Each structure stands twice: as structure tokens, then as C-alpha cells.
């Protein structure tokens, strides 16, 4: 009996000491768990912020596409007018003006960055309409009186009084069908009203600014697009600047993702960009002039890779 009593006392003593011995274990485990979860939470926060910045950039690029299309519609669809509109439209994204006196310098900076983006391949646009077939169906010789600056050999799609002309004029390639009294050209597949709309598709490489999240998203997109995982250096160099092999901004290059992801800043450091695209449609406010536009064929589809 005494032995049993002693053993029972020992057991009770051990059981009473257990809370004291294991009291610090939950605290230590919580600290370790917090240290393990903190990088994951921090990285997740960076990813969420980066996605929010890209979503904001989507609205900025949509605004730029609309501004560029409107500006071009006032200047005969000129490719140079599209570029000026892109510079103005991307000013909120690229320019930083804290006062009215800084607006002009910020616009100049935006123009320089757009020029660099065109040269390096992470800014591309394409006029989806009118096409070459639109001019062949609905184009007429330019009238220097009604359209100042046009030559007699140039071809234009009339924009003034087009609502009255749309039902009376016939396309040069023949009538494929009539929709609501408006003839549709066989070659262009458009009515005169449709050929008078300027449709613009714009792609812009938006910089990935967040640490850790930006480079990782760039490398994941690089693998997905077939650009490879190592994107720290551009693939084509001309002198000190990566101009690539195609510097025509009016033709979207199929490897724009690779060029955007391999972009560098003025110091030559890798600064990956995420391609964001947008489209805009406006009615021409001046005659679309064939010689001023970079035209595509109707059969070609816009490059959206």
C-alpha cells in the first residue's frame, strides 16, 4: 500500500508538472508558423497588388486606344496621327506631372518612351478597318477641294454625307448582299458605313513593378508563350538598343510577349513588361486616305498572342 501510494503520488506530481513543462511549446510553434507563413503572405500581397496595377493599366490602354482612334479619325486615319494619339493617351500611364508647368515635359517623356517601345517591340498597333479591300470597294479619287492636301492619284473613302451615299453607291467588286437597304461589297464584306469606321487594336507592354511577383509572373508568361525562362537579355541587338527585326508599329508582331518580357530600361537593366491590349472603334470624321494608312488584308486576323 505505501508503495502504491508513493507511485500514485509520483504520477500525480508528474501530471501536475506537465502544464508547466509544455507551457512554452505553443508559443514557440506559433512563432515558427508565423515565420513560415510571412513570406507566403508577403508574396501573395505583392501578386495581388501587381494584378491590381495591371487591371488599372488595362483601363489606361483602353483610353489610349480610344484617344488614338479619335485623333486618327480627324487626320484621315494617318499612322502618324495614331502615334500622336497613343502618346497622348498613354500620358496618364507613362507621364508623371505634379503641376501644370510639368505637363509639357511629361508629354515629351511619354513620347520618348513610346518611341522606345515601338523600337523595342513592346508597343504595337494595327488598324483593323478600313482594309485594302475597303478601299478597293468604296475608295474614290481624292478631291483637293473637299479634302485639302490630297493628290489626284490618291484614293479616299468619303466620310462627309456618307449616310446618304451608303444606300445609293455600289461597291466596285459587286454586291454580296443587301442589309437594311445597304449593299455589302464582295471583296471587303462591308457596307460603306462599316468601311467608314476606324477600328484600332493596340498592345502595350506595362512594366511589372512589384518585387518578387513581377519577375515571377514575367517568367511564367515567358514559359507559357514559348519565350523561355531566361528573359534577362533581349534576343536582338542593334548597336546599344534592342530594335528587333520589325520596327513597324502598324503590324503586331507575333512575339510581342517575348519582346515585352525582355525589355530593358535606359540603364540596360531587365525590366519585364506585361502586354496589355485594347481595341477601339470610332467613325471617321475625315476622309480615310489610303496613302497615309498602314493597311491590312481582310483575310488577315489581328495578332492577339
C-alpha positions as a Markdown table, in Angstrom:
| # | Residue | x | y | z |
|---|---|---|---|---|
| 1 | Unk | 0.0 | 0.0 | 0.0 |
| 2 | Unk | 2.7 | 2.6 | 0.8 |
| 3 | Unk | 4.4 | 1.7 | -2.4 |
| 4 | Unk | 1.3 | 2.1 | -4.4 |
| 5 | Unk | 0.6 | 5.4 | -2.6 |
| 6 | Unk | 4.1 | 6.6 | -3.4 |
| 7 | Unk | 3.7 | 5.7 | -7.1 |
| 8 | Unk | 0.3 | 7.3 | -7.2 |
| 9 | Unk | 1.8 | 10.5 | -5.7 |
| 10 | Unk | 4.6 | 10.4 | -8.3 |
| 11 | Unk | 2.1 | 10.1 | -11.0 |
| 12 | Unk | 0.1 | 12.9 | -9.7 |
| 13 | Unk | 3.2 | 15.0 | -9.4 |
| 14 | Unk | 4.2 | 14.4 | -12.9 |
| 15 | Unk | 0.8 | 15.1 | -14.2 |
| 16 | Unk | 0.7 | 18.4 | -12.2 |
| 17 | Unk | 4.0 | 19.4 | -13.6 |
| 18 | Unk | 3.1 | 18.8 | -17.3 |
| 19 | Unk | 1.4 | 22.1 | -17.9 |
| 20 | Unk | 4.5 | 23.9 | -16.6 |
| 21 | Unk | 6.8 | 21.9 | -18.8 |
| 22 | Unk | 4.9 | 22.3 | -22.1 |
| 23 | Unk | 3.6 | 25.8 | -21.5 |
| 24 | Unk | 6.2 | 27.4 | -23.8 |
| 25 | Unk | 5.7 | 24.9 | -26.7 |
| 26 | Unk | 2.6 | 26.6 | -28.2 |
| 27 | Unk | 4.4 | 29.9 | -28.2 |
| 28 | Unk | 7.4 | 28.6 | -30.0 |
| 29 | Unk | 5.3 | 26.8 | -32.6 |
| 30 | Unk | 3.3 | 29.9 | -33.3 |
| 31 | Unk | 6.4 | 31.9 | -33.9 |
| 32 | Unk | 7.8 | 29.3 | -36.3 |
| 33 | Unk | 4.4 | 29.1 | -38.1 |
| 34 | Unk | 4.3 | 32.9 | -38.4 |
| 35 | Unk | 7.9 | 33.0 | -39.8 |
| 36 | Unk | 6.9 | 30.3 | -42.3 |
| 37 | Unk | 3.6 | 32.0 | -43.3 |
| 38 | Unk | 5.0 | 35.5 | -43.5 |
| 39 | Unk | 6.9 | 35.1 | -46.9 |
| 40 | Unk | 3.9 | 33.4 | -48.4 |
| 41 | Unk | 1.5 | 36.2 | -47.2 |
| 42 | Unk | 4.0 | 38.9 | -48.4 |
| 43 | Unk | 4.4 | 37.3 | -51.8 |
| 44 | Unk | 0.6 | 36.9 | -52.1 |
| 45 | Unk | 0.2 | 40.6 | -51.3 |
| 46 | Unk | 2.7 | 41.5 | -54.0 |
| 47 | Unk | 0.9 | 39.4 | -56.5 |
| 48 | Unk | -2.5 | 41.0 | -55.6 |
| 49 | Unk | -1.0 | 44.5 | -55.9 |
| 50 | Unk | 0.6 | 43.7 | -59.2 |
| 51 | Unk | -2.6 | 42.3 | -60.6 |
| 52 | Unk | -4.4 | 45.4 | -59.5 |
| 53 | Unk | -1.8 | 47.6 | -61.2 |
| 54 | Unk | -2.3 | 45.6 | -64.4 |
| 55 | Unk | -6.0 | 46.0 | -64.1 |
| 56 | Unk | -5.6 | 49.7 | -63.8 |
| 57 | Unk | -3.2 | 49.7 | -66.8 |
| 58 | Unk | -6.0 | 47.9 | -68.8 |
| 59 | Unk | -8.2 | 51.0 | -68.4 |
| 60 | Unk | -5.3 | 53.2 | -69.4 |
| 61 | Unk | -4.5 | 51.3 | -72.5 |
| 62 | Unk | -8.2 | 51.3 | -73.4 |
| 63 | Unk | -8.2 | 55.0 | -73.0 |
| 64 | Unk | -5.1 | 55.3 | -75.2 |
| 65 | Unk | -6.7 | 53.2 | -77.9 |
| 66 | Unk | -9.8 | 55.4 | -78.0 |
| 67 | Unk | -7.7 | 58.6 | -78.0 |
| 68 | Unk | -5.5 | 57.3 | -80.8 |
| 69 | Unk | -8.5 | 56.3 | -82.9 |
| 70 | Unk | -10.3 | 59.6 | -82.4 |
| 71 | Unk | -7.1 | 61.5 | -83.2 |
| 72 | Unk | -6.6 | 59.5 | -86.4 |
| 73 | Unk | -10.2 | 59.9 | -87.4 |
| 74 | Unk | -9.6 | 63.6 | -87.6 |
| 75 | Unk | -6.4 | 63.3 | -89.7 |
| 76 | Unk | -7.5 | 60.9 | -92.5 |
| 77 | Unk | -6.5 | 57.8 | -90.5 |
| 78 | Unk | -2.9 | 58.7 | -90.7 |
| 79 | Unk | -0.4 | 56.3 | -89.0 |
| 80 | Unk | 1.5 | 59.3 | -87.6 |
| 81 | Unk | -1.8 | 60.6 | -86.1 |
| 82 | Unk | -2.3 | 57.2 | -84.4 |
| 83 | Unk | 1.2 | 57.5 | -82.9 |
| 84 | Unk | 0.4 | 61.0 | -81.6 |
| 85 | Unk | -2.8 | 59.8 | -80.1 |
| 86 | Unk | -1.0 | 56.9 | -78.4 |
| 87 | Unk | 1.4 | 59.3 | -76.9 |
| 88 | Unk | -1.4 | 61.5 | -75.6 |
| 89 | Unk | -3.5 | 58.5 | -74.4 |
| 90 | Unk | -0.6 | 56.8 | -72.6 |
| 91 | Unk | 0.3 | 60.1 | -70.8 |
| 92 | Unk | -1.5 | 59.1 | -67.6 |
| 93 | Unk | 0.4 | 55.8 | -67.6 |
| 94 | Unk | 3.8 | 57.0 | -68.6 |
| 95 | Unk | 3.9 | 60.7 | -67.7 |
| 96 | Unk | 4.1 | 62.0 | -64.2 |
| 97 | Unk | 3.1 | 65.6 | -63.9 |
| 98 | Unk | 2.5 | 67.1 | -60.4 |
| 99 | Unk | 1.9 | 70.6 | -61.6 |
| 100 | Unk | 0.6 | 72.3 | -64.8 |
| 101 | Unk | 4.1 | 73.5 | -65.5 |
| 102 | Unk | 5.3 | 69.9 | -65.8 |
| 103 | Unk | 2.7 | 68.7 | -68.3 |
| 104 | Unk | 4.8 | 69.6 | -71.4 |
| 105 | Unk | 7.9 | 67.8 | -70.1 |
| 106 | Unk | 5.8 | 64.8 | -69.0 |
| 107 | Unk | 4.2 | 64.6 | -72.5 |
| 108 | Unk | 7.7 | 64.7 | -74.0 |
| 109 | Unk | 8.8 | 61.9 | -71.7 |
| 110 | Unk | 5.8 | 59.9 | -72.7 |
| 111 | Unk | 6.7 | 60.4 | -76.4 |
| 112 | Unk | 10.2 | 59.3 | -75.8 |
| 113 | Unk | 9.0 | 56.1 | -74.0 |
| 114 | Unk | 6.5 | 55.4 | -76.8 |
| 115 | Unk | 9.3 | 55.8 | -79.4 |
| 116 | Unk | 11.5 | 53.4 | -77.4 |
| 117 | Unk | 8.6 | 51.0 | -77.0 |
| 118 | Unk | 7.9 | 51.0 | -80.8 |
| 119 | Unk | 11.6 | 50.4 | -81.5 |
| 120 | Unk | 12.0 | 47.6 | -78.9 |
| 121 | Unk | 8.7 | 45.9 | -79.9 |
| 122 | Unk | 6.5 | 46.2 | -76.8 |
| 123 | Unk | 4.2 | 48.8 | -78.3 |
| 124 | Unk | 2.2 | 47.7 | -81.4 |
| 125 | Unk | -1.0 | 48.8 | -83.1 |
| 126 | Unk | -2.9 | 47.7 | -86.1 |
| 127 | Unk | -5.8 | 49.3 | -88.0 |
| 128 | Unk | -8.3 | 46.5 | -88.5 |
| 129 | Unk | -10.6 | 48.6 | -90.6 |
| 130 | Unk | -10.7 | 50.0 | -93.2 |
| 131 | Unk | -8.6 | 47.4 | -95.1 |
| 132 | Unk | -7.2 | 47.3 | -98.6 |
| 133 | Unk | -10.4 | 45.7 | -99.7 |
| 134 | Unk | -12.4 | 48.5 | -98.2 |
| 135 | Unk | -10.5 | 51.0 | -100.4 |
| 136 | Unk | -10.9 | 48.8 | -103.5 |
| 137 | Unk | -14.7 | 48.6 | -102.9 |
| 138 | Unk | -15.5 | 52.1 | -101.7 |
| 139 | Unk | -12.5 | 54.3 | -102.5 |
| 140 | Unk | -12.8 | 57.2 | -104.8 |
| 141 | Unk | -10.2 | 59.6 | -106.3 |
| 142 | Unk | -9.2 | 62.3 | -103.9 |
| 143 | Unk | -10.8 | 65.8 | -104.4 |
| 144 | Unk | -8.3 | 68.6 | -103.5 |
| 145 | Unk | -11.3 | 70.9 | -102.9 |
| 146 | Unk | -13.2 | 68.7 | -100.5 |
| 147 | Unk | -10.1 | 67.2 | -99.0 |
| 148 | Unk | -7.2 | 69.6 | -98.8 |
| 149 | Unk | -3.7 | 68.1 | -99.2 |
| 150 | Unk | -4.8 | 65.1 | -101.2 |
| 151 | Unk | -3.3 | 64.4 | -104.6 |
| 152 | Unk | -5.3 | 63.5 | -107.7 |
| 153 | Unk | -3.8 | 60.0 | -107.7 |
| 154 | Unk | -4.7 | 59.2 | -104.1 |
| 155 | Unk | -7.8 | 57.2 | -103.0 |
| 156 | Unk | -10.1 | 58.1 | -100.2 |
| 157 | Unk | -13.2 | 56.7 | -98.6 |
| 158 | Unk | -15.7 | 59.6 | -98.2 |
| 159 | Unk | -16.8 | 60.5 | -94.7 |
| 160 | Unk | -19.0 | 63.5 | -95.3 |
| 161 | Unk | -22.6 | 62.8 | -96.2 |
| 162 | Unk | -21.9 | 59.1 | -96.0 |
| 163 | Unk | -25.3 | 58.3 | -94.6 |
| 164 | Unk | -26.9 | 59.5 | -97.8 |
| 165 | Unk | -24.3 | 57.8 | -100.0 |
| 166 | Unk | -24.4 | 54.4 | -98.3 |
| 167 | Unk | -27.7 | 53.3 | -99.9 |
| 168 | Unk | -27.0 | 54.7 | -103.4 |
| 169 | Unk | -23.4 | 53.8 | -104.0 |
| 170 | Unk | -22.4 | 50.3 | -105.2 |
| 171 | Unk | -19.1 | 48.5 | -104.3 |
| 172 | Unk | -16.6 | 48.1 | -107.1 |
| 173 | Unk | -16.3 | 44.3 | -106.5 |
| 174 | Unk | -20.1 | 43.8 | -106.7 |
| 175 | Unk | -22.9 | 43.3 | -104.2 |
| 176 | Unk | -22.7 | 40.3 | -102.0 |
| 177 | Unk | -25.9 | 41.0 | -100.1 |
| 178 | Unk | -28.1 | 43.9 | -99.0 |
| 179 | Unk | -28.5 | 44.5 | -95.3 |
| 180 | Unk | -31.2 | 47.0 | -94.3 |
| 181 | Unk | -31.0 | 48.6 | -97.8 |
| 182 | Unk | -27.2 | 48.9 | -97.7 |
| 183 | Unk | -25.1 | 46.9 | -100.2 |
| 184 | Unk | -22.2 | 44.8 | -98.9 |
| 185 | Unk | -19.1 | 44.6 | -101.0 |
| 186 | Unk | -17.9 | 41.1 | -102.1 |
| 187 | Unk | -14.3 | 41.9 | -101.6 |
| 188 | Unk | -14.5 | 43.9 | -98.4 |
| 189 | Unk | -17.5 | 42.3 | -96.8 |
| 190 | Unk | -18.5 | 45.8 | -95.6 |
| 191 | Unk | -21.1 | 48.4 | -96.3 |
| 192 | Unk | -20.0 | 52.0 | -96.9 |
| 193 | Unk | -20.9 | 52.8 | -93.3 |
| 194 | Unk | -18.8 | 50.0 | -92.0 |
| 195 | Unk | -15.9 | 51.0 | -94.2 |
| 196 | Unk | -16.1 | 54.4 | -92.7 |
| 197 | Unk | -15.4 | 53.2 | -89.2 |
| 198 | Unk | -11.9 | 53.2 | -87.9 |
| 199 | Unk | -11.1 | 50.1 | -85.8 |
| 200 | Unk | -7.8 | 50.2 | -83.9 |
| 201 | Unk | -6.1 | 47.4 | -81.9 |
| 202 | Unk | -3.4 | 48.4 | -79.5 |
| 203 | Unk | -0.9 | 46.4 | -77.4 |
| 204 | Unk | 1.3 | 48.0 | -74.8 |
| 205 | Unk | 3.9 | 46.4 | -72.5 |
| 206 | Unk | 3.1 | 47.5 | -69.0 |
| 207 | Unk | 6.0 | 47.3 | -66.6 |
| 208 | Unk | 5.8 | 44.8 | -63.8 |
| 209 | Unk | 6.8 | 46.9 | -60.8 |
| 210 | Unk | 6.3 | 44.7 | -57.7 |
| 211 | Unk | 9.4 | 42.9 | -56.4 |
| 212 | Unk | 9.4 | 39.1 | -56.5 |
| 213 | Unk | 5.9 | 38.9 | -58.0 |
| 214 | Unk | 6.7 | 40.9 | -61.2 |
| 215 | Unk | 9.7 | 38.8 | -62.3 |
| 216 | Unk | 8.0 | 35.5 | -61.4 |
| 217 | Unk | 4.9 | 36.5 | -63.4 |
| 218 | Unk | 7.1 | 37.5 | -66.3 |
| 219 | Unk | 9.0 | 34.2 | -66.3 |
| 220 | Unk | 5.7 | 32.2 | -66.1 |
| 221 | Unk | 4.3 | 34.1 | -69.0 |
| 222 | Unk | 7.6 | 33.6 | -70.9 |
| 223 | Unk | 7.3 | 29.8 | -70.4 |
| 224 | Unk | 3.6 | 29.9 | -71.4 |
| 225 | Unk | 4.4 | 32.0 | -74.6 |
| 226 | Unk | 7.3 | 29.9 | -75.6 |
| 227 | Unk | 9.9 | 32.6 | -74.9 |
| 228 | Unk | 11.9 | 30.5 | -72.4 |
| 229 | Unk | 12.6 | 31.0 | -68.7 |
| 230 | Unk | 15.7 | 33.2 | -69.1 |
| 231 | Unk | 14.5 | 36.6 | -70.2 |
| 232 | Unk | 17.1 | 38.8 | -68.7 |
| 233 | Unk | 18.6 | 39.7 | -72.0 |
| 234 | Unk | 16.8 | 40.8 | -75.3 |
| 235 | Unk | 17.3 | 38.5 | -78.3 |
| 236 | Unk | 18.2 | 41.1 | -81.0 |
| 237 | Unk | 20.5 | 44.0 | -80.6 |
| 238 | Unk | 21.4 | 46.8 | -83.0 |
| 239 | Unk | 24.2 | 48.9 | -81.5 |
| 240 | Unk | 23.2 | 49.7 | -77.9 |
| 241 | Unk | 19.5 | 49.4 | -78.4 |
| 242 | Unk | 17.3 | 46.4 | -78.9 |
| 243 | Unk | 15.4 | 47.3 | -82.1 |
| 244 | Unk | 14.5 | 43.8 | -83.0 |
| 245 | Unk | 13.8 | 42.7 | -86.6 |
| 246 | Unk | 10.5 | 44.5 | -87.2 |
| 247 | Unk | 10.1 | 48.2 | -86.2 |
| 248 | Unk | 6.8 | 48.8 | -87.9 |
| 249 | Unk | 4.3 | 49.6 | -85.2 |
| 250 | Unk | 1.4 | 49.1 | -87.5 |
| 251 | Unk | 2.0 | 45.4 | -87.7 |
| 252 | Unk | 1.6 | 43.5 | -84.4 |
| 253 | Unk | 4.5 | 41.1 | -84.1 |
| 254 | Unk | 3.6 | 37.5 | -83.0 |
| 255 | Unk | 6.5 | 37.6 | -80.4 |
| 256 | Unk | 5.4 | 40.8 | -78.7 |
| 257 | Unk | 5.2 | 38.9 | -75.4 |
| 258 | Unk | 8.9 | 37.9 | -75.7 |
| 259 | Unk | 9.9 | 41.4 | -76.6 |
| 260 | Unk | 7.8 | 42.9 | -73.8 |
| 261 | Unk | 9.2 | 40.4 | -71.3 |
| 262 | Unk | 12.8 | 41.0 | -72.4 |
| 263 | Unk | 12.5 | 44.8 | -72.2 |
| 264 | Unk | 15.2 | 46.8 | -70.5 |
| 265 | Unk | 15.3 | 50.3 | -69.1 |
| 266 | Unk | 17.6 | 53.2 | -70.1 |
| 267 | Unk | 20.4 | 51.8 | -67.9 |
| 268 | Unk | 20.2 | 48.4 | -69.6 |
| 269 | Unk | 18.7 | 46.6 | -66.7 |
| 270 | Unk | 16.0 | 44.0 | -67.2 |
| 271 | Unk | 12.6 | 45.5 | -66.7 |
| 272 | Unk | 9.9 | 43.0 | -67.8 |
| 273 | Unk | 6.6 | 44.2 | -69.1 |
| 274 | Unk | 3.2 | 42.5 | -69.4 |
| 275 | Unk | 1.5 | 43.0 | -72.7 |
| 276 | Unk | -2.0 | 44.6 | -72.3 |
| 277 | Unk | -4.3 | 45.0 | -75.3 |
| 278 | Unk | -7.4 | 47.0 | -76.1 |
| 279 | Unk | -9.5 | 48.0 | -79.1 |
| 280 | Unk | -11.5 | 51.0 | -80.1 |
| 281 | Unk | -14.0 | 51.8 | -82.9 |
| 282 | Unk | -14.8 | 55.4 | -84.0 |
| 283 | Unk | -16.5 | 56.9 | -87.0 |
| 284 | Unk | -14.2 | 58.7 | -89.4 |
| 285 | Unk | -14.5 | 62.5 | -89.2 |
| 286 | Unk | -12.4 | 63.0 | -92.3 |
| 287 | Unk | -11.9 | 61.0 | -95.5 |
| 288 | Unk | -9.8 | 57.9 | -94.9 |
| 289 | Unk | -6.7 | 58.4 | -97.1 |
| 290 | Unk | -5.0 | 55.3 | -98.4 |
| 291 | Unk | -1.5 | 56.7 | -98.7 |
| 292 | Unk | -1.4 | 57.7 | -95.1 |
| 293 | Unk | -2.5 | 54.4 | -93.6 |
| 294 | Unk | -0.8 | 51.1 | -93.0 |
| 295 | Unk | -3.5 | 48.8 | -94.4 |
| 296 | Unk | -4.0 | 45.1 | -93.8 |
| 297 | Unk | -5.9 | 42.5 | -95.8 |
| 298 | Unk | -9.4 | 41.4 | -94.9 |
| 299 | Unk | -8.4 | 37.8 | -94.6 |
| 300 | Unk | -5.7 | 38.5 | -92.0 |
| 301 | Unk | -6.8 | 38.3 | -88.4 |
| 302 | Unk | -5.4 | 40.6 | -85.7 |
| 303 | Unk | -2.5 | 39.1 | -83.9 |
| 304 | Unk | -3.6 | 38.6 | -80.3 |
| 305 | Unk | -0.9 | 36.3 | -79.0 |
